[in-house]
Amino acid sequence: MNVIRKFKLDYDWKEFVRELDERYPLEDYKFHKEFPTANGTYHHDILEGDMPPHLREAIERSLGFKIKDYYFLWDWRCLTTTLSQHRDTYKAAKHTGISDFDSHVFETTADEIGKPPLTVVVALENDFRIDIQDSESKEWLSVVYGPGDIIFFNNDKDLHGGQVLNDPENISRRSLNCYVDHKEVEGLDWLNENIVHNVPWPEIKTKIDNGQRVPLKEDYEFSDMSYLDTLEAYELFETQANIIIEKQCKGIVDVGCRHGPVLDILYAKGYTDFEYMGFDTSKEPIDIATEKWKDYDNIEFRHESWNDLATFLVDFDVDQVIWSGVLLYRPDDHFEFFNKITNEIYKSPNAIIQEPMSWQRHWKAELILNRISDDMEQYKNTYKEFKEHKLDLEIFAGRRLVVDITL
C-alpha cells in the first residue's frame, strides 16, 4: 500500500517559516470551526499572485511537479489537537463552505477538472501523525511529519485523520496547505511495494489484521527485509561495526544475523582479524550468506533456532554478542535469556542490543509494535556500562536504539 508521499523541503525550513510569518502576520489569521477540527483553528488564505515566487518554486523543486497558485496557512493554536477522520469531498465542502477560498478550491477548480485537487501539506511547526486509509485495500497507514517535511496525498478519496504529537497543549500545529491538479501527477506510481512515503519499507506477504503485533513471523524471504540493506539503513549496522572495531572484538556471535550485513562493513573498514558465527531462523538469507562467505574460514552461518542451546556452541572465545532486533521476540524474559547466553554461557565482556524504539515516524497504523527498548532498566542496573546510540533513520520503524553493553 502506498497512498502518501513524503518529501523534504528544498529550502531552509526556519527561513521559510520566517518569511511566511513576515509576509502573513499571525494576527491576520481568521478563526474557523468545522467538523474535522472540533474546537476550531485559525487560517489565512493566499490567492493567485500573492505567494513569493521563490517560495513556491522551493515547494515545486521538492516535489518534482507543479502546484496551483493558491494556498492556506493553518495555525491550530492548541485549540484543537486531533483531526477527526474525514474526506475533503466536494459534497462536504459545499456543506461547510465558509470562505471564498473554499469556493475557489472545491467549486471553481472541482468544476474545471471534475474533482477537487490533491493536497500538499508543508509542515511549519510541531510534529503531526496523519492516519490514512487506502480507499481500495481499507488498510491504514500512519506517517509522522514535522517542520521541513512535505506530505502529498489524495485527501478527497482517502479517509484520513491525525494527532498533534509534541506537547500539543502548548505547541501549536502549523502548516502551509497547497494543491495539485491530478493531471500534474498522472502516471505516478502510487503502488510501489517497497517504497512508502519515500522511505524503504518491508515487503510483508503475511496478511495483516488490525491490532496485529510485530514481529509477524520468524521465517522471512530475503526480499521481505531488503529495506534493511538500503543506504538509508546503513547507519544501523555501521554503528554496530564501529563498536566492534573500537573494542577490538575477536570472537563475534550474531543472533538473528540475516545475511550478516555487519560483515561487509567490517571488511570495508579493513577490520578482518576475528572469528564470527551468525545464525537465523530464516533459511534464504542464511543460504545467501553461506555462499557469499564460503571461502572465509573465520566466518560461519547457521540456519538454526535459539530454542536449541546447541546452536550457540562455538569453538572460539566470544567477546561480542550481537542481538540485533531479536530480543523483542521474548518480551517476557528477554533479560534473563540475554544474561544466560551472553554472561553465563559465553562469559562475553561485551554485547550489542539493537531494537526499535516505542514511538515511530514511519509505521503502519494497524500494527502493534512488540518492543523492549523502554524496558532496559535491568540491563542498566546490572552491567558495568550501558551506552545508548539513538538513531532516526528514513526506513520503516527507523527510530532504533543501539546499545553498547560492557558486562
TORDOMI-914860 format. One record per atom (N, C-alpha, C): z, x, y. Coordinates in steps of 0.2 Angstrom, whole numbers, padded with zeros to 4 digits, always signed. Atoms other than C-alpha are relative to their C-alpha. Layout:
BEGIN
ZXY/...
***
This chain:
BEGIN
+0000+0004-0006/+0000+0000+0000/+0000+0004+0006/+0001-0003-0006/-0005+0006+0017/-0002-0004+0006/+0001+0005-0005/-0003-0006+0031/+0002+0002+0007/-0002-0002-0006/+0003+0005+0045/-0002+0008+0001/+0001-0007-0001/-0002+0022+0053/+0005+0002+0005/-0005-0003-0005/+0010+0034+0062/-0003+0006+0002/+0003-0006-0003/+0004+0047+0074/+0005+0003+0005/-0004-0003-0005/+0012+0060+0086/-0004+0000+0007/+0003+0000-0006/+0008+0058+0104/-0002+0007+0003/+0003-0006-0002/-0003+0072+0110/+0002+0001+0008/-0002+0000-0007/+0007+0074+0126/+0008+0001+0000/-0008-0001+0000/+0025+0080+0131/+0003-0007+0001/-0003+0007+0000/+0034+0063+0127/+0005-0001+0006/-0005+0001-0005/+0048+0066+0140/-0004+0000+0007/+0004+0001-0006/+0035+0069+0154/-0004-0006+0000/+0004+0007+0000/+0025+0054+0148/+0005-0006+0002/-0005+0005-0002/+0041+0043+0150/+0001+0001+0007/-0002-0001-0008/+0045+0051+0167/-0006-0003+0004/+0005+0003-0004/+0028+0047+0173/-0001-0007+0000/+0000+0008+0001/+0028+0029+0167/+0006-0003+0005/-0006+0002-0004/+0046+0027+0175/-0002+0001+0007/+0001-0001-0007/+0040+0034+0191/-0005-0005+0003/+0006+0004-0002/+0024+0023+0192/+0003-0007-0001/-0003+0007+0001/+0033+0007+0185/+0007+0000+0000/-0007+0000+0000/+0051+0007+0190/+0003-0005-0004/-0003+0004+0005/+0063-0001+0178/+0002-0007+0004/-0002+0006-0004/+0069-0013+0192/-0006-0005+0001/+0005+0005+0000/+0052-0021+0192/-0002-0004-0006/+0001+0004+0007/+0053-0027+0174/+0003-0007+0001/-0002+0007+0000/+0055-0046+0171/+0003-0002-0006/-0003+0002+0006/+0066-0054+0159/-0004-0005-0004/+0004+0004+0005/+0058-0063+0144/+0004-0002-0006/-0003+0002+0006/+0065-0073+0130/-0004-0004-0004/+0004+0004+0005/+0056-0079+0114/+0003+0002-0007/-0003+0000+0006/+0059-0081+0096/+0001+0007-0003/-0001-0006+0004/+0057-0063+0089/+0006+0004+0003/-0006-0004-0003/+0070-0056+0101/+0004-0005+0003/-0004+0006-0001/+0083-0069+0101/+0004+0000+0007/-0004+0000-0006/+0093-0063+0116/-0004+0002+0006/+0004-0002-0006/+0079-0058+0127/-0001+0007+0001/+0002-0007-0001/+0071-0042+0133/-0003+0000+0007/+0003-0001-0006/+0063-0035+0149/-0007+0003-0001/+0007-0003+0001/+0044-0031+0151/-0003+0001+0007/+0004-0001-0005/+0032-0025+0163/-0008+0000-0002/+0007+0001+0002/+0013-0030+0162/-0004+0005+0004/+0004-0004-0003/+0000-0017+0165/-0007-0002-0001/+0007+0003+0001/-0018-0024+0168/-0005+0006+0002/+0005-0004+0000/-0035-0016+0169/+0000+0004+0007/+0001-0004-0005/-0037-0001+0180/+0007+0003+0003/-0007-0002-0003/-0018+0002+0183/+0003+0006-0003/-0003-0005+0004/-0014+0014+0169/-0003+0007+0002/+0003-0007-0002/-0016+0033+0175/-0005+0002-0006/+0005-0001+0005/-0032+0038+0165/+0002+0006-0005/-0002-0005+0004/-0024+0054+0159/+0005-0002-0006/-0005+0003+0005/-0010+0044+0150/-0004-0004-0005/+0004+0003+0005/-0022+0033+0142/-0004+0004-0005/+0004-0004+0004/-0033+0047+0136/+0005+0004-0005/-0005-0003+0004/-0017+0055+0129/+0001-0004-0006/-0001+0005+0006/-0014+0040+0118/-0007+0000-0004/+0006+0001+0004/-0033+0039+0113/-0001+0007-0004/+0001-0006+0004/-0033+0058+0108/+0005+0000-0006/-0004+0000+0006/-0018+0055+0097/-0002-0005-0005/+0003+0005+0005/-0026+0040+0088/-0006+0002-0003/+0007-0001+0003/-0044+0046+0087/-0004-0006+0001/+0004+0006-0002/-0050+0029+0094/+0002-0003+0006/-0001+0003-0007/-0051+0019+0110/+0005-0006+0000/-0004+0006-0001/-0038+0007+0116/-0003-0004+0006/+0002+0004-0006/-0040-0008+0128/+0004+0002+0006/-0003-0003-0006/-0036-0005+0146/+0005-0006+0003/-0005+0004-0002/-0021-0017+0146/+0006+0001-0004/-0006-0002+0003/-0003-0014+0141/+0006-0004+0002/-0006+0002-0003/+0015-0019+0142/+0006+0004-0002/-0006-0004+0001/+0031-0009+0144/+0005-0005-0002/-0005+0004+0003/+0045-0016+0134/+0007+0004+0000/-0007-0003-0001/+0064-0012+0138/+0005-0006-0003/-0005+0005+0003/+0077-0021+0127/+0006+0000+0003/-0006-0001-0004/+0091-0015+0137/+0007-0002-0004/-0005+0002+0005/+0103-0018+0122/+0002-0007+0000/-0001+0008+0001/+0102-0037+0124/-0001-0002-0007/+0002+0002+0006/+0093-0038+0108/+0000+0007-0004/+0001-0006+0004/+0094-0026+0093/-0004-0001-0006/+0004+0002+0006/+0084-0035+0080/-0006-0003+0002/+0007+0003+0000/+0066-0040+0079/-0001-0005-0006/+0001+0005+0005/+0065-0056+0069/-0007+0000-0003/+0006+0000+0003/+0052-0057+0056/-0005-0005+0003/+0005+0004-0003/+0036-0064+0063/-0007+0003+0000/+0007-0002-0001/+0017-0063+0065/-0002-0002+0007/+0002+0002-0007/+0009-0062+0083/-0007-0003-0001/+0007+0003+0001/-0004-0075+0079/-0002-0004+0007/+0003+0004-0006/-0015-0085+0091/+0004-0006+0001/-0003+0007+0000/-0006-0101+0087/+0007+0002+0003/-0006-0001-0003/+0011-0093+0091/+0000+0002+0007/+0001-0002-0007/+0005-0085+0107/-0001-0007+0004/+0001+0006-0004/-0001-0102+0113/+0006-0004+0000/-0007+0004+0000/+0016-0110+0108/+0005+0003+0005/-0005-0003-0005/+0026-0097+0118/-0003+0004+0006/+0003-0004-0006/+0014-0091+0131/+0003-0001+0006/-0005+0000-0006/+0024-0086+0146/-0003+0004+0005/+0002-0004-0005/+0013-0075+0156/-0007+0001+0000/+0007-0001+0000/-0004-0071+0162/-0002+0006-0005/+0001-0006+0005/-0003-0055+0151/-0002-0003-0007/+0001+0003+0007/-0001-0066+0135/-0007-0004+0000/+0007+0003+0000/-0016-0076+0140/-0006+0005+0000/+0005-0006+0000/-0026-0060+0143/-0001+0002-0007/+0001-0003+0007/-0022-0054+0125/-0002-0005-0005/+0001+0005+0005/-0021-0070+0115/-0005-0005+0001/+0005+0005-0002/-0034-0081+0124/-0006+0003+0001/+0006-0003-0002/-0047-0071+0133/-0003+0005-0006/+0003-0005+0005/-0048-0056+0120/-0001-0004-0007/+0001+0004+0006/-0045-0068+0105/-0006-0004+0000/+0006+0004-0001/-0059-0079+0111/-0006+0004-0001/+0005-0005+0000/-0070-0064+0113/-0002+0002-0007/+0001-0003+0007/-0068-0057+0095/+0003-0004-0006/-0002+0005+0005/-0061-0072+0086/+0007+0001-0003/-0007-0001+0002/-0044-0065+0083/+0004+0005+0005/-0004-0004-0005/-0030-0056+0093/-0001+0008-0002/+0001-0007+0002/-0032-0037+0094/+0006+0003-0004/-0005-0004+0004/-0022-0024+0084/+0005+0003+0005/-0005-0003-0005/-0006-0017+0091/+0001+0007-0001/-0002-0007+0000/-0002+0001+0095/+0006+0000+0004/-0006-0001-0004/+0016+0005+0100/+0002+0007+0001/-0002-0007-0002/+0021+0021+0109/+0008+0000+0001/-0007+0000-0001/+0040+0024+0107/+0002+0004+0006/-0002-0004-0006/+0048+0029+0123/+0008+0002+0000/-0007-0001+0000/+0067+0028+0119/+0003-0003-0006/-0004+0002+0006/+0078+0026+0103/-0005+0000-0006/+0003+0000+0007/+0073+0026+0085/+0000-0008-0002/+0001+0007+0002/+0067+0009+0078/-0003+0000-0007/+0003+0001+0006/+0064+0004+0060/-0004-0006+0000/+0004+0006+0000/+0050-0008+0058/-0002-0001-0008/+0001+0003+0007/+0048-0018+0041/-0006-0004+0000/+0006+0004+0000/+0031-0024+0037/-0002-0002-0007/+0002+0003+0006/+0025-0035+0023/-0008+0000-0001/+0008+0001+0001/+0007-0032+0016/-0002-0007-0001/+0002+0007+0000/-0001-0049+0018/-0003-0001-0007/+0003+0001+0007/-0010-0046+0001/+0004+0001-0006/-0004-0002+0006/+0002-0037-0011/+0007-0003+0001/-0007+0003-0002/+0018-0045-0002/+0005+0005-0001/-0005-0006+0000/+0026-0028-0004/+0002+0001+0007/-0002-0002-0007/+0037-0022+0011/+0000+0007+0000/+0000-0007-0002/+0036-0005+0019/+0004+0001+0006/-0004-0002-0006/+0049+0002+0031/-0002+0007+0003/+0002-0006-0003/+0044+0015+0044/+0005+0001+0006/-0004-0001-0005/+0056+0023+0056/-0004+0005+0005/+0004-0004-0005/+0048+0030+0073/+0005+0000+0006/-0004-0001-0005/+0056+0037+0088/-0004+0003+0006/+0004-0002-0005/+0051+0044+0105/-0005+0006-0001/+0006-0004+0002/+0034+0053+0104/-0004-0002-0006/+0003+0003+0006/+0029+0043+0089/-0004-0006+0003/+0004+0006-0001/+0015+0030+0089/-0001-0003-0006/+0001+0003+0006/+0013+0017+0076/-0006-0005+0002/+0006+0004+0000/-0003+0006+0073/+0000-0004-0006/+0000+0005+0005/-0003-0010+0063/-0003-0006+0002/+0003+0006-0001/-0010-0027+0061/+0005-0005+0001/-0006+0004-0002/+0003-0037+0070/-0001-0008-0001/+0001+0007+0001/-0006-0054+0068/-0001-0002-0007/+0002+0002+0007/-0010-0053+0050/+0007+0001-0005/-0006-0002+0004/+0006-0044+0043/+0007-0002+0003/-0007+0001-0002/+0024-0051+0044/+0004+0006+0001/-0004-0006-0001/+0035-0039+0052/+0006-0002+0004/-0006+0001-0004/+0052-0037+0060/+0003+0007+0000/-0003-0007-0001/+0064-0022+0063/+0007+0000+0003/-0007-0001-0002/+0080-0015+0069/+0001+0006+0004/-0002-0006-0004/+0086-0003+0083/+0005+0004-0004/-0004-0004+0004/+0094+0012+0075/+0006+0003+0003/-0005-0005-0003/+0104+0024+0086/+0004-0004+0005/-0005+0003-0005/+0119+0016+0095/-0003-0005+0004/+0004+0005-0004/+0109+0000+0099/+0004-0004+0005/-0004+0003-0005/+0124-0007+0109/+0000+0003+0006/+0000-0004-0006/+0122+0007+0121/-0006+0003+0002/+0006-0004-0002/+0105+0015+0120/-0006-0005-0001/+0005+0005+0000/+0090+0003+0124/-0006+0003-0005/+0007-0001+0003/+0074+0002+0114/-0005-0001+0005/+0006+0001-0005/+0059+0005+0125/-0006+0003-0003/+0006-0002+0003/+0041+0006+0121/-0006-0002+0005/+0006+0002-0003/+0023+0005+0128/-0004-0003-0005/+0004+0004+0005/+0013-0008+0118/-0007+0000+0003/+0007+0000-0001/-0006-0006+0118/-0004-0004-0005/+0004+0004+0004/-0020-0015+0110/-0007+0003-0002/+0006-0003+0002/-0036-0010+0100/-0004-0006-0003/+0005+0004+0003/-0052-0020+0096/-0001+0001-0007/+0002-0002+0007/-0055-0022+0077/-0006+0004-0001/+0006-0004+0000/-0072-0015+0080/+0001+0007+0000/-0001-0007-0001/-0065+0001+0085/+0003+0004-0006/-0003-0003+0006/-0057+0004+0068/-0003-0003-0007/+0004+0003+0006/-0070-0004+0056/-0001+0006-0004/+0001-0005+0005/-0071+0006+0040/+0006+0005-0001/-0006-0004+0001/-0053+0014+0042/+0002-0002-0007/-0003+0001+0007/-0046+0017+0025/+0007-0002+0000/-0007+0002+0000/-0030+0007+0025/+0003+0000-0007/-0003+0000+0007/-0028+0009+0006/+0000+0006-0003/-0001-0006+0004/-0027+0027+0003/+0007+0001-0003/-0006+0001+0004/-0014+0028-0011/+0005+0005+0002/-0005-0006+0000/-0007+0045-0007/+0002+0002+0007/-0003-0001-0007/-0005+0044+0012/+0002-0007+0003/-0002+0006-0003/+0005+0031+0020/+0003+0002+0007/-0002-0002-0007/+0008+0031+0039/-0001+0007+0002/+0002-0007-0001/+0000+0048+0039/+0005+0005-0003/-0004-0005+0003/+0013+0057+0028/-0001-0001-0008/+0000+0000+0007/+0012+0062+0010/+0004-0005-0004/-0004+0006+0003/+0018+0048-0002/-0001+0001-0008/+0001+0000+0008/+0021+0047-0021/-0004-0005-0002/+0005+0005+0003/+0009+0038-0032/+0004-0003-0006/-0004+0003+0005/+0021+0027-0042/-0004-0006-0004/+0004+0005+0003/+0012+0017-0055/+0005-0005-0003/-0005+0005+0002/+0028+0008-0061/+0000-0006+0005/+0000+0006-0004/+0029-0010-0055/+0007+0001+0004/-0006-0001-0004/+0042-0010-0041/+0002-0007+0002/-0003+0006-0002/+0053-0025-0038/+0005+0001+0006/-0004+0000-0005/+0063-0029-0023/+0007+0002-0002/-0006-0002+0002/+0080-0021-0024/+0000+0005-0006/+0001-0005+0006/+0074-0008-0037/+0003+0007+0002/-0003-0006-0002/+0084+0008-0037/-0005+0006-0002/+0004-0006+0001/+0076+0025-0036/+0005+0006-0002/+0007-0001+0003/+0073+0036-0046/-0002-0006-0005/+0002+0005+0004/+0062+0024-0056/+0000+0001-0007/+0001-0003+0007/+0059+0034-0072/+0001+0007+0000/-0001-0007+0001/+0061+0051-0079/-0007+0004-0002/+0006-0003+0002/+0043+0054-0085/-0005-0002+0004/+0006+0002-0005/+0030+0055-0071/-0006+0004-0002/+0006-0004+0001/+0012+0061-0072/+0001+0005+0006/+0000-0005-0005/+0009+0076-0062/-0002-0002+0007/+0003+0002-0006/-0001+0067-0049/+0005-0005+0004/-0005+0004-0003/+0014+0055-0046/+0004+0003+0006/-0005-0004-0005/+0024+0068-0037/-0004+0005+0004/+0003-0005-0003/+0010+0078-0030/+0001+0001+0008/-0002-0001-0007/+0016+0074-0012/+0005+0006+0001/-0005-0005-0001/+0029+0087-0015/-0003+0007+0000/+0004-0006+0000/+0015+0100-0016/-0004+0001+0006/+0004+0000-0006/+0008+0097+0001/+0003+0005+0005/-0002-0004-0005/+0010+0108+0016/+0006-0003+0003/-0005+0004-0003/+0022+0095+0023/+0007+0001-0004/-0006-0001+0004/+0034+0098+0009/+0002+0007-0002/-0001-0007+0002/+0033+0117+0008/+0007+0003+0002/-0006-0003-0002/+0049+0120+0018/+0006-0002-0005/-0005+0002+0005/+0059+0111+0004/+0001+0005-0005/+0000-0005+0005/+0055+0124-0008/+0001+0007+0003/-0001-0007-0003/+0054+0139+0004/+0007+0001+0001/-0007+0000-0002/+0072+0135+0009/+0004+0003-0007/-0003-0002+0007/+0077+0137-0010/-0002+0007-0001/+0002-0007+0002/+0067+0153-0012/+0003+0005+0005/-0003-0005-0005/+0074+0161+0004/+0008+0001-0002/-0007-0001+0002/+0092+0158-0003/+0000+0004-0006/+0000-0004+0005/+0087+0166-0019/-0001+0007+0002/+0001-0007-0003/+0080+0181-0010/+0006+0003+0003/-0005-0003-0004/+0094+0183+0002/+0006+0002-0005/-0006-0002+0005/+0107+0183-0013/-0003+0004-0006/+0003-0005+0005/+0095+0194-0024/+0002-0002-0007/-0001+0003+0007/+0097+0182-0039/-0005+0003-0005/+0004-0003+0005/+0091+0189-0055/-0001-0004-0006/+0000+0005+0006/+0094+0175-0068/+0000-0007+0003/+0001+0007-0003/+0087+0158-0062/-0001-0005-0006/+0002+0006+0004/+0088+0141-0071/-0001-0005+0005/+0002+0005-0005/+0079+0127-0063/+0000-0006-0004/-0001+0006+0003/+0084+0110-0068/-0004-0006+0003/+0004+0004-0003/+0071+0097-0066/-0005+0003+0004/+0004-0005-0004/+0058+0110-0061/-0007-0002+0002/+0007+0002+0000/+0042+0100-0062/-0004+0006-0002/+0004-0005+0002/+0029+0114-0062/+0002+0007+0003/-0003-0006-0002/+0040+0127-0054/-0002+0002+0007/+0003-0002-0006/+0034+0127-0036/+0004+0006+0004/-0004-0005-0004/+0048+0139-0030/-0002+0007-0003/+0003-0006+0002/+0040+0152-0041/-0006+0003+0004/+0006-0002-0004/+0024+0153-0031/+0002+0003+0007/-0002-0002-0006/+0034+0155-0015/+0004+0007-0001/-0003-0006+0002/+0045+0169-0023/-0005+0006-0001/+0005-0006+0001/+0030+0179-0029/-0004+0001+0006/+0004-0001-0007/+0020+0176-0012/+0004+0004+0005/-0004-0004-0004/+0035+0184-0004/+0002+0007-0003/-0001-0007+0003/+0035+0199-0016/+0006+0000-0004/-0007+0000+0004/+0051+0194-0025/-0002-0002-0007/+0002+0001+0007/+0047+0196-0044/+0005+0003-0005/-0005-0003+0005/+0062+0205-0052/+0005-0005-0002/-0005+0005+0002/+0071+0190-0060/-0003-0003-0007/+0002+0004+0006/+0071+0180-0076/+0001-0007+0002/+0000+0007-0002/+0068+0162-0075/-0002-0005-0006/+0001+0006+0005/+0069+0146-0086/+0000-0006+0004/+0000+0007-0003/+0064+0129-0080/-0001-0005-0005/+0002+0005+0005/+0064+0113-0089/+0000-0007+0004/+0001+0006-0003/+0059+0095-0085/-0001-0005-0006/+0002+0006+0005/+0058+0078-0094/-0007-0002+0000/+0007+0002-0001/+0040+0076-0088/-0004+0005-0004/+0004-0004+0004/+0028+0083-0100/-0006+0004+0004/+0006-0002-0003/+0012+0085-0090/+0001+0006+0005/-0001-0006-0004/+0019+0097-0076/+0003+0006-0004/-0002-0005+0004/+0028+0107-0089/-0006+0004-0004/+0006-0002+0003/+0011+0109-0098/-0004+0004+0005/+0003-0003-0005/+0003+0114-0082/+0003+0007+0002/-0003-0006-0001/+0016+0127-0078/+0000+0005-0005/+0000-0004+0006/+0017+0134-0095/-0007+0004+0000/+0006-0004+0000/-0002+0138-0094/-0001+0005+0005/+0000-0004-0006/-0001+0145-0077/+0004+0006-0001/-0004-0006+0000/+0013+0157-0080/+0000+0003-0007/+0000-0002+0007/+0009+0161-0099/+0000+0008+0000/+0000-0008+0000/+0006+0180-0095/+0006+0003+0003/-0006-0003-0003/+0023+0182-0087/+0006+0000-0005/-0005+0000+0005/+0036+0187-0099/+0007-0002+0003/-0006+0001-0003/+0050+0184-0087/+0001-0008+0002/+0000+0007-0002/+0046+0165-0085/-0001-0004-0006/+0001+0005+0006/+0048+0151-0097/+0001-0007+0002/-0001+0007-0001/+0046+0132-0096/+0001-0004-0006/-0002+0004+0005/+0053+0119-0107/-0001-0007+0001/+0000+0007+0000/+0049+0101-0110/+0006-0003-0004/-0006+0001+0003/+0067+0096-0113/+0004-0005+0004/-0004+0004-0004/+0081+0084-0108/+0007+0003+0000/-0006-0003+0000/+0098+0089-0102/+0005-0003-0004/-0005+0003+0005/+0106+0077-0114/+0001+0004-0006/-0001-0005+0006/+0104+0091-0127/+0002+0007+0003/-0002-0006-0004/+0115+0106-0121/-0003+0006-0003/+0004-0005+0003/+0104+0117-0132/-0005+0002+0005/+0006-0001-0005/+0091+0115-0118/+0002+0006+0005/-0002-0005-0005/+0102+0126-0106/+0001+0007-0003/-0001-0007+0003/+0104+0141-0118/-0006+0005+0002/+0005-0005-0002/+0095+0156-0111/+0003+0007-0003/-0002-0007+0002/+0096+0175-0116/+0001+0005+0005/-0001-0005-0006/+0099+0182-0099/+0006-0003+0004/-0006+0002-0004/+0114+0181-0087/-0003-0004+0006/+0002+0004-0005/+0112+0167-0075/+0005+0001+0006/-0004-0001-0006/+0117+0170-0057/-0003-0005+0006/+0003+0005-0004/+0107+0155-0049/-0002-0006-0004/+0002+0006+0003/+0106+0137-0055/-0003-0005+0006/+0003+0005-0005/+0094+0125-0045/+0000-0007-0003/+0000+0007+0002/+0097+0107-0046/-0004-0004+0006/+0004+0003-0005/+0083+0100-0036/-0002-0007-0001/+0001+0007+0000/+0083+0081-0034/+0001-0003-0007/-0002+0003+0007/+0091+0078-0051/+0007-0003-0001/-0007+0003+0001/+0109+0075-0049/+0001-0007+0002/+0000+0007-0001/+0106+0058-0042/-0001-0004-0006/+0001+0004+0007/+0101+0053-0060/+0007-0001-0003/-0007+0001+0002/+0120+0055-0063/+0005-0002+0005/-0004+0001-0006/+0128+0046-0049/+0008-0001-0001/-0007+0001+0002/+0145+0043-0058/+0003+0006-0002/-0003-0006+0003/+0148+0060-0065/-0004+0007+0002/+0004-0005-0002/+0137+0072-0055/+0004+0007+0001/-0004-0006-0001/+0151+0084-0050/+0002+0003-0007/-0002-0002+0006/+0158+0085-0067/-0005+0004-0004/+0006-0002+0004/+0141+0088-0075/-0002+0007+0003/+0001-0006-0003/+0137+0101-0062/+0004+0006-0001/-0005-0006+0001/+0153+0111-0064/+0000+0002-0008/+0000-0002+0007/+0152+0110-0083/-0006+0005-0002/+0006-0004+0001/+0134+0118-0083/+0001+0006+0004/+0000-0005-0005/+0135+0129-0068/+0006+0005-0001/-0006-0004+0000/+0153+0135-0069/+0002+0002-0007/-0003-0001+0007/+0159+0133-0087/-0005+0004-0005/+0005-0003+0005/+0143+0137-0097/-0003+0006+0002/+0004-0006-0002/+0133+0149-0086/+0005+0005+0004/-0004-0004-0005/+0148+0156-0075/-0004+0003+0005/+0004-0002-0005/+0135+0157-0062/+0004+0000+0007/-0003+0000-0006/+0141+0163-0045/-0003-0004+0006/+0004+0003-0005/+0128+0153-0036/-0004-0006-0003/+0004+0006+0002/+0119+0136-0036/-0003-0003+0006/+0003+0004-0006/+0107+0126-0025/-0001-0007-0002/+0000+0007+0001/+0108+0107-0024/-0005-0002+0005/+0005+0003-0005/+0093+0098-0016/+0000-0008-0002/+0000+0007+0001/+0095+0079-0013/-0003-0004+0006/+0002+0004-0006/+0088+0065-0002/+0006-0002+0004/-0005+0003-0004/+0099+0060+0012/+0000-0008+0000/+0000+0007+0000/+0105+0042+0014/-0004-0004+0004/+0004+0004-0004/+0095+0037+0029/-0007+0004+0000/+0007-0003+0001/+0076+0040+0028/-0004-0003+0006/+0005+0002-0005/+0062+0039+0041/-0006-0003-0004/+0006+0002+0003/+0048+0037+0028/+0003-0003-0007/-0003+0003+0005/+0053+0024+0015/-0003-0007-0002/+0002+0007+0002/+0049+0008+0005/+0006-0005+0001/-0005+0005-0002/+0059-0007+0011/+0003-0003-0006/-0003+0003+0005/+0061-0014-0006/+0004+0004-0005/-0003-0004+0004/+0068+0001-0014/+0007+0002+0002/-0007-0002-0002/+0087+0006-0015/+0000+0007-0002/-0001-0007+0002/+0090+0025-0015/+0006+0002-0003/-0006-0003+0004/+0101+0032-0028/+0001+0007+0004/-0001-0007-0003/+0109+0047-0019/+0007+0002-0001/-0007-0003+0000/+0124+0059-0019/+0001+0004+0006/-0001-0005-0005/+0121+0068-0003/+0006-0002+0005/-0006+0002-0004/+0135+0058+0005/+0007-0001-0004/-0006+0000+0005/+0147+0061-0010/+0001+0007-0002/+0000-0007+0002/+0149+0080-0009/+0006+0003+0002/-0007-0003-0002/+0167+0082-0003/+0003+0005-0006/-0003-0003+0006/+0172+0088-0021/-0003+0007+0000/+0004-0006+0000/+0159+0102-0020/+0003+0005+0005/-0002-0003-0006/+0165+0107-0003/+0007+0003-0001/-0007-0001+0001/+0184+0107-0008/+0001+0005-0006/-0001-0003+0006/+0181+0116-0025/-0002+0007+0001/+0003-0007+0001/+0170+0131-0022/+0000+0004+0007/-0001-0005-0006/+0170+0146-0010/-0004-0002+0006/+0004+0001-0006/+0156+0142+0001/-0005-0006-0001/+0004+0006+0001/+0146+0126+0004/-0005+0000+0007/+0004-0001-0006/+0131+0130+0016/-0006-0005+0000/+0005+0005+0000/+0120+0115+0021/-0006+0002+0004/+0006+0000-0003/+0102+0115+0026/-0003-0007+0000/+0003+0007-0001/+0096+0098+0033/-0007+0000+0002/+0007+0000-0002/+0078+0096+0033/-0003-0008+0001/+0003+0006-0002/+0067+0082+0041/-0007+0001-0001/+0007-0002+0001/+0050+0083+0033/-0004-0006+0000/+0004+0006+0000/+0035+0072+0035/-0003-0002-0006/+0002+0002+0007/+0034+0066+0017/+0005-0006-0001/-0004+0005+0002/+0041+0051+0008/+0007+0003-0001/-0007-0002+0001/+0060+0052+0008/+0001+0007+0003/+0000-0007-0002/+0058+0068+0019/+0007+0002+0003/-0006-0003-0002/+0076+0069+0025/+0004+0002-0006/-0003-0003+0006/+0083+0081+0012/+0006+0005+0002/-0006-0005+0000/+0099+0091+0010/-0001+0005-0005/+0000-0006+0004/+0098+0108+0003/+0006+0004+0001/-0007-0003-0001/+0115+0116-0001/+0000+0006-0004/-0001-0006+0003/+0118+0134-0005/+0007+0001-0001/-0007+0000+0002/+0134+0135-0015/+0002+0006-0003/-0003-0006+0003/+0144+0150-0019/+0006-0002-0004/-0006+0002+0004/+0156+0147-0033/+0005+0005+0000/
***
